[in-house]
Amino acid sequence: MKKGKHFKLVSLMIALVLAIVTTSACGKTENTSGSTEKNRVFAASYFTMNNPHFIDWGKGLRSEIVDKHGDELIEADAQLDINKQISDIEDFIQQQVDAIFIAPVDSKGIKTALLSAKEANIPVIIMDVPPEDTDLVTAMVTTDNFMAGKVLGEALVKNTNGKGNVAIIDWSVVQAVVDRTSGFESAIKDSPGIKIVARQDGKASTESALPIMENFLQSNPEIDTVFTINDPSAVGALAAIEAAKRNDIKIYSIDGSQEAMKLIKDKKIVGSSAQFPVKMGQVAGDLVYKILKKEDFEKWVKVESLFVDQSNYEKYIK
């Protein structure tokens, strides 16, 4: 055989081997940990992204799923609409994602979506807001919401010597909020001088809380304290209070957002029970891999809360 023909034959064989290797590797990728495996696709449905709390949740999830493992995270904003949230989750199921993270808009109303995911054998990890049917989910990562309300109530009792006329801006369709208000009520139950004189559901938003607070000020001028179930609600309540030139009303909130830290610093609100959403997102991101690898895992992880006020805000403000 001539040298030229031999060289061409060897080159052809090498090209064929490379083609086979490339084809067999199709569909696989090298993740950041150095192992070669198929990329996973996860999805997250937040009840609203108009809240720094869930923006930080997303940061925590992405740090585990995208940055650490090189996988994909699809994110959707339910915009406080349970029907949109259910539709988004049905889309995720159709895409056959590997797992779904959900922060429910409505603890009861989310059941339809949970049943669909269960029928499709897709694990569901609940973020922050426990559903009514916890047996339909694989795992949950939340703040210890009862604790968040309790430490807030204890601070109120201490600061007021057990006296006050309290207005609550609530959101009773969400189990996490029910737990917060239950914790608050447990802390004030032995203080008969603290009276709840007004209470109304909002949608955990600044826009909803503002007119509610305006109505409270007209119907119950004796109000001297406000408990809001999250920081955006506190911002709305504060806007109404300042517009009414009522500098005698003290606001207590839950979230521990950076906006709240600044308001505490400026003495606009008394304090906020801090949550740690970036940490919760990281915990949930780590948890999903344990579930998929069929390792032991804790079904309900509760991250502790603490009350932040003038005495300690400097530790938590960025």
C-alpha positions in Angstrom: 0.0 0.0 0.0 1.3 3.4 -0.9 2.1 5.9 1.9 -0.5 8.4 0.7 -3.3 5.8 0.7 -2.2 4.5 4.1 -2.2 8.0 5.6 -5.7 8.7 4.2 -7.0 5.4 5.6 -5.6 6.2 9.1 -7.1 9.7 9.0 -10.5 8.4 8.1 -10.4 5.9 11.0 -9.5 8.6 13.5 -12.3 10.8 12.2 -14.7 7.9 12.6 -13.6 7.2 16.2 -14.0 10.9 17.1 -17.5 11.0 15.6 -18.5 8.0 17.7 -17.1 9.5 20.9 -18.8 12.8 20.2 -22.2 11.1 19.5 -22.0 9.0 22.7 -21.3 12.2 24.7 -24.3 14.0 23.2 -26.8 15.1 25.9 -24.1 15.2 28.6 -22.2 18.1 30.0 -19.6 18.7 32.6 -21.0 20.5 35.7 -19.1 22.8 38.0 -18.2 19.9 40.4 -16.2 18.2 37.6 -18.5 15.2 37.0 -20.1 14.5 33.6 -23.8 14.1 33.8 -27.0 15.3 32.2 -28.0 18.8 33.3 -31.1 19.0 35.5 -33.8 21.5 35.0 -35.7 22.9 38.1 -38.5 25.5 38.3 -39.5 28.0 40.9 -42.9 29.7 41.3 -42.8 32.7 43.7 -46.1 34.3 44.8 -44.6 37.7 44.0 -41.3 39.1 42.9 -42.4 42.6 44.0 -40.8 41.8 47.4 -37.1 41.7 48.2 -37.7 38.6 50.3 -38.4 36.4 47.3 -35.7 38.1 45.2 -33.3 37.0 47.9 -34.9 33.5 47.9 -34.0 33.3 44.2 -30.4 34.3 44.9 -30.0 31.5 47.4 -31.6 28.9 45.0 -29.4 30.0 42.1 -26.2 29.9 44.1 -26.9 26.2 44.8 -28.5 25.1 41.5 -26.8 27.2 38.9 -23.5 28.3 40.4 -22.6 25.2 42.3 -24.1 22.4 40.2 -24.3 24.0 36.8 -28.0 23.1 36.4 -30.9 25.3 35.1 -33.5 27.2 37.2 -36.7 28.5 35.5 -38.4 31.2 37.6 -42.0 32.5 37.4 -43.7 35.4 39.2 -47.3 34.5 40.2 -48.0 38.2 40.8 -50.3 37.4 43.7 -52.6 35.5 41.4 -53.3 31.9 42.4 -54.8 31.1 38.9 -51.6 32.3 37.2 -49.5 30.3 39.6 -51.4 27.1 38.9 -51.0 27.8 35.2 -47.3 28.4 35.6 -46.9 25.1 37.5 -48.9 23.2 34.9 -46.4 24.5 32.3 -43.5 23.3 34.4 -45.1 19.9 34.6 -45.5 19.8 30.8 -41.8 20.6 30.5 -41.0 17.6 32.7 -38.8 19.5 35.1 -36.8 17.6 37.7 -38.4 19.4 40.7 -40.5 22.4 41.4 -40.1 25.0 44.2 -43.3 26.8 45.1 -44.2 29.7 47.4 -48.0 29.5 47.3 -50.2 32.5 46.8 -53.0 30.7 48.6 -52.3 27.8 51.0 -55.7 26.1 50.1 -55.9 27.1 46.5 -52.5 25.6 45.6 -53.9 22.1 46.1 -54.8 21.6 42.4 -51.2 22.2 41.3 -49.8 20.0 44.1 -52.0 17.1 43.0 -50.9 17.6 39.3 -47.2 17.5 40.3 -47.7 14.4 42.5 -49.4 12.6 39.7 -46.5 13.5 37.4 -44.0 12.2 40.1 -42.3 15.5 40.2 -40.9 16.4 43.7 -42.3 19.7 45.2 -40.3 21.8 47.7 -42.4 24.4 49.3 -40.7 27.8 49.9 -41.7 29.9 52.9 -45.5 29.4 52.8 -46.8 26.0 54.0 -49.8 24.7 52.1 -52.9 23.3 53.8 -52.1 19.8 52.4 -48.6 19.2 53.5 -48.8 15.5 52.6 -48.9 16.5 48.9 -45.4 18.0 49.0 -42.0 16.4 49.3 -40.3 18.9 51.6 -40.7 22.5 52.9 -38.2 25.2 53.9 -39.7 28.1 55.9 -39.0 30.6 58.5 -40.2 29.5 61.9 -43.2 31.8 61.4 -44.7 31.2 64.8 -41.4 32.2 66.3 -41.2 35.4 64.1 -44.6 36.5 65.4 -43.8 35.5 69.0 -40.5 37.5 69.3 -42.3 40.5 67.8 -45.1 40.3 70.3 -42.6 39.9 73.2 -40.8 43.0 72.0 -44.1 44.9 71.9 -45.0 43.8 75.4 -41.6 44.9 76.7 -41.6 48.2 74.9 -45.1 49.2 76.0 -45.2 47.8 79.5 -48.1 45.6 78.3 -50.4 48.4 77.0 -51.5 49.4 73.5 -54.3 49.6 70.9 -53.1 47.5 68.0 -54.1 47.3 64.4 -53.1 44.3 62.4 -52.7 44.3 58.6 -53.1 40.5 58.0 -53.4 38.0 55.2 -55.2 35.0 56.5 -55.3 33.0 53.2 -51.6 32.2 53.7 -50.6 29.7 56.4 -47.3 31.3 57.1 -49.1 34.5 58.0 -51.6 32.6 60.1 -48.6 31.2 62.0 -47.1 34.7 62.5 -50.3 36.2 63.9 -50.7 33.1 66.1 -47.2 33.6 67.5 -47.9 37.3 68.1 -51.2 36.5 69.9 -49.5 33.9 72.1 -47.0 36.6 73.2 -49.6 39.2 74.1 -52.3 36.9 75.7 -51.1 37.5 79.2 -51.2 41.3 78.7 -54.8 42.4 78.9 -53.7 46.0 78.4 -52.8 45.2 74.8 -56.0 45.3 72.7 -56.4 44.4 69.0 -58.9 47.1 67.9 -58.7 46.7 64.1 -57.7 43.9 61.7 -58.0 43.5 58.0 -56.6 41.3 55.3 -54.2 42.8 52.8 -52.2 41.2 50.0 -48.9 41.5 51.7 -48.1 44.5 49.5 -47.4 48.2 50.0 -50.2 49.2 47.6 -52.8 47.2 49.6 -51.6 48.2 53.0 -51.8 52.0 52.4 -55.6 52.3 51.9 -56.2 49.8 54.7 -54.2 51.9 57.1 -56.0 55.1 56.0 -59.3 53.5 56.8 -58.0 52.3 60.2 -56.9 55.9 61.1 -60.4 57.1 60.3 -62.4 54.4 62.0 -60.1 53.8 65.0 -58.2 56.9 65.9 -57.1 55.4 69.2 -54.6 53.1 67.4 -51.1 53.6 68.7 -49.4 50.4 67.4 -49.5 48.6 64.1 -48.4 45.0 63.4 -47.9 44.2 59.7 -47.2 40.7 58.5 -44.4 41.7 56.2 -42.2 44.7 55.5 -43.9 45.9 52.2 -47.1 46.2 54.3 -45.2 48.2 56.9 -44.1 50.6 54.2 -47.7 51.1 53.0 -48.9 51.6 56.6 -46.1 54.1 57.2 -47.0 56.2 54.2 -50.6 56.5 55.5 -49.5 57.3 59.0 -47.1 60.0 57.8 -49.7 61.5 55.5 -52.0 61.8 58.5 -49.2 63.4 60.5 -49.6 60.8 63.2 -46.1 60.6 64.8 -47.5 58.7 67.9 -48.0 55.3 66.1 -45.4 52.6 66.4 -44.9 50.0 63.6 -43.8 46.4 64.1 -43.2 44.1 61.1 -41.8 40.8 59.9 -39.2 40.2 57.2 -36.0 42.0 58.2 -35.5 43.3 54.7 -32.9 45.9 53.9 -35.6 48.5 53.5 -36.8 47.7 57.0 -33.3 48.0 58.3 -33.1 51.5 56.9 -36.4 52.5 58.4 -35.3 51.1 61.8 -32.1 53.2 61.5 -34.1 56.3 60.7 -36.6 55.5 63.6 -39.5 55.3 61.2 -40.5 51.8 62.5 -39.7 50.1 65.8 -38.4 46.8 64.4 -38.9 43.8 62.2 -38.6 40.0 62.9 -35.8 39.0 60.6 -36.0 36.2 58.1 -33.0 34.9 56.2 -34.3 34.2 52.7 -30.9 33.8 51.0 -30.0 31.1 53.5 -33.4 29.4 53.0 -32.9 29.4 49.3 -29.5 27.7 49.7 -31.0 25.2 52.1 -33.8 24.4 49.7 -31.3 24.1 46.8 -29.1 21.6 48.8 -32.2 19.7 49.8 -33.5 19.0 46.3 -30.3 17.1 45.4 -30.6 14.9 48.5 -34.2 14.1 47.4 -33.2 13.2 43.9 -30.3 11.1 45.1 -32.7 9.4 47.5 -30.6 10.4 50.5 -32.1 11.0 54.0 -33.6 14.5 54.3 -35.6 16.5 56.8 -39.2 17.1 55.4 -39.7 20.5 57.1 -36.8 22.7 57.7 -37.6 25.7 59.9 -35.1 28.6 59.9 -35.1 30.6 63.1 -36.2 34.3 63.3 -35.0 37.1 65.6 -36.3 40.6 66.3 -34.2 43.5 64.9 -34.6 47.0 66.3 -32.4 49.9 67.4 -30.3 47.7 69.6 -29.0 45.4 66.9 -29.8 46.6 63.4 -26.2 47.5 62.6 -25.4 43.8 62.5 -27.9 43.2 59.7 -27.9 46.4 57.6 -25.7 46.1 54.5 
